[in-house]
């Protein structure tokens, strides 16, 4: 299976990446804000929603991935304690809040009322699998 590599430059593209990072888990220490580079990196163990599933089998696979945002002017968090690097966060979705076009904010929403907000010049995001993959113990389940 090939490694996933996605780029987002508009709202539709960001929605595709959001679907692929749903149910990713990471620690607070996996969030790397580099203000001098105007870049935000979030390493994660993402559930491979894109993995093929056979008729009689359901592969539950996680992959080590990195989510990168460029052209970031500022980063703010709520419900995330930077001094608790080992605390685990479960990613739910990415949202874009429009500002003066094309600027705005990308919100990374986590379970437990935690969120990260990246003020951006424009949408420029990438999701890249890093090669590591393993069998997940279970498949995330969402009530409709």
N, C-alpha and C positions, 0 to 999 in steps of 0.2 A: 504494500500500500504506500502511496506517495504521501509526503508530508504536505500539510495544508499551508498555503501562503496566500493571504488575502490582503487587499488594500482598499481603503475607503477614502473617497474624496467628496462624497455627498451623503445626504441623509439615507438614501436607499442602500448605498454601500455599507454605511454604518449599521443599518438594520441586519444585514447579512452577517457581519462580524458579531453583533450582539447575540444572534441566534447560536453562533458557534461557541461563544464564551459562557452561555447560560450554564449554571451549575459548576463552573470552575471553582476550585479551591486554591487558596494561597495564604501565606502568612503576611502579617503587616510588614515584615522585613523584605518581602518580595516587591514592595512598591519603591521604586527608585526615581525620585524627582531630581532632574539635572537642570537647574535654572540657567546656568551659563550656556547650555546647549539648547535651551527651550524645548526640552524633551522629557517625556514621562514614560517610564518603562514599568510594566507590571508582568512579572513572571508568574506562571500559574500551572496548575495541573488541571487541564480542561478535559471534560467528558467529551469523547469523540462522537458527537452527534452525526458527523459525516461518515462514520465507518459503515461499510456495507453490512447488511444483515441478511442472513440466509433464511429460508423457509422454516427450517427446524431449529435454527440456532439464533441466539441473540448475543452478539459480542458486546460486552461491557468493557470498553477500553478507555483509559485515560492517557493523555499525552502531555509531555512537558512543552509548554508554549510560552511565547512572550507577546504581549500586546504593547504596541508602541504608538505614542501620540507625539507628533511634531508640531512646531509653531505654537507652543504652549506659553502663555504669558504668566499664569499664576495657577497654583494648586491649593485647594482648601479641602478639609475633611470634616466630617461630623461622625461621631460614634466610633472613631478609630483612634486608638492611643498609640502614638509613634514610639513611646517608651516600652510598649509591649510587643516586641518584634516577633515573638512566637505565637501570638494570637492568630487563630485561623479565621479567615473570612470566606464566605460563600457568595460568589458573584451571581446576581440575578439578571441584570440587563445593563445596556448602555442607552443613554438618552441624549438627545441634542436639544439644547435650549437656545433658540435663535437670538442674536443680538443685532447690531448693525451689520447687515450682510457684507461679507460672508462670515463675520465673526460670531462668536457665541460661546457656549459652554457645553462640554461633554460631561455628563454625569455618569459615574460608575456606581450602580446601585448594588448594595450587598444586603444579605439577610440581617435581621436584627437591627434595623433602622440605622445602618451605617452607610455612608456614601462618600465618594470622592468627586470633587468638581474641578475640572480643568478648564480654565478660561483660555480659549483658542482664537488665533487669528482667522483660522478656517479649519474645516475638517480635513485632517491628514493623519490617517491611522493605518497601522499594519498589524496583522496577526500572523505569526510564524511559528510553526511547529519546530522544535529543536532536535527531534530525532528519538528521544526517549519515549517509550510506550510500554504499558503494562495492563494486565487484566484488572479491571475494577471489580470490587466485591459486589457491587449492586448497581442498578440502573436508577438514576433519579426519576422520581414519580411526581407529577403535578396534578392536583385535583382541578378539574375544569369547572 
